[in-house]
Amino acid sequence: MGKFKFGVNLWGAENREDWIAKCLRVEALGYDVISVPDHLGPGRNAPFPALTMAAAVTQRPRVGTLVSNVPFYNFALFAREVATTVKMTGDRLDLGLGSGHMKSEFDDAGLPWTPAKERIEYLTKSLDHLREHFEREGITPPPLLLAGNSDGVLSLAARQADIAGFAGLRQAPGKPPGTFQLDDAERLDERVAFFRSHANGRDPELNMLVQRVVVTDDRRAAAGSWYEEDPDGLDVDKLLETPQLLFGTVDEIVRQLRERRERYGFSYITVFEPMLETFAPVVKELSGQ
């Protein structure tokens, strides 16, 4: 098992000063990685400029995409963006890549929404192009994170990634594309087992993107609140066990993370920006362990 590492996925900023303040706060709270998603919408940052500034105003944290939506991009232009960001961040970039999962964002960008198999093939080809570009430019490739839940992405991550990203989400049956449901603990057992069966002895770091953190004396009530939001999903008992959710006192959450590291191998934990302060006591407790 690896030592715990903690990241926060920052969603955006009103202006330069706001972004700098957020990045400095992440560093002060002891997080190890500042990451930025690749989504369209009001207030969303373009990942690479935001990460370049994050690295410029902080000293310790690594910075990374979680994750770049590769089918948004032309291979050559994307390789230039990544290579420049590697140089501008002083080699502190972790390159997170995915195959895209929000049809509405492709529609908004005027890009074709292709079947998952085709998007994963595009992601695979992009890795070859990136490596060729890095070699031509004399750049050491950044650590590669590949994130997804499908057989195609997980098998690709098992073969090529330095970090495999799990969120434990899958397309909800019969719902519009981009409508997700949580996997339960047993399904995540299966997904991790599938990943490991394709790793051929490799041992990449495993990242879990946590969907919610609630520090509370009543875990069941917190799970009940989630269930009320999604009554068609997992029941309360299953919500309490699934590793995408962290409910409990700080001590209980610390224990959950240790148990889930033992069970699944999740040692790199990322939370969303709204949970930055809530999760900080856990980061303090487990950093370096």
Disulfide bonds with the S-S distance in Angstrom:
none
